Amino acid sequence: MTSPDPADAPPSLFGITVRRAITSGRVYLVLGCVFSSLFAVGLGFAAESFGGYGALLVPVYAALGGMGALMVFTSDRIKGVFEYLIAYGISPRRLFANVLGASCILVAIVLAVSMSVALLLSLGRGRPFPLSVTELLLGYSLPMSFASVAFAATVGMFWTSLSSPREGMNSPIGLVPILGVAPSLLTLIAAIATGRADSLALPGAAVLVVVLLVLLLLRFMERLMPRERLLSPT
């Protein structure tokens, strides 16, 4: 038995998905970069207390910037693009991974912009981040940004595959951004309520919870999003 010709294997769609996600979600991407950079300015100039709140706020807008990939997923499902791709030999798992990876790339762009602003301002003033703020950035801001967008994208893809097309806030893409910012907002509210904005314990626990939720959803991916759910509902 001869092995299949590599030339016959389905091509990678990841790069195309990333480019389309940037184009489709450019409004979210710009908003994420602008608002997270504003808080990064605060990080570059702030004292330790404000810097802690700034670090807690960065994931809110970073996750918002990653919504473009889900817009691509929703559009392709409604237009019947997935029917063609699945018939061509691309598995639902691969389509899912493309969107999830593209979401993380968009978040990385937002974080690269905002963290560069914060770092340049901090170095320009000759005042490095306080240790507690650095711990929050590395232990909370960065991982929570990726975990939140992964949670929102995963729920959004499951939701889109199960729903009929709707517009506005009644559609998955209208409501999923709320899911993306909810973990960070709830963590911020809890930190303010407990007066522990400069401690990593509470934010670190929040990151762990969101990561576990994402892993749990991924564990049941094939059950929650079977092949037939990716066919066009129209």
Salt bridges, closest charged atoms under 4 A:
ASP76 OD1 - ARG20 NH2 2.80
GLU222 OE2 - ARG93 NH2 2.81
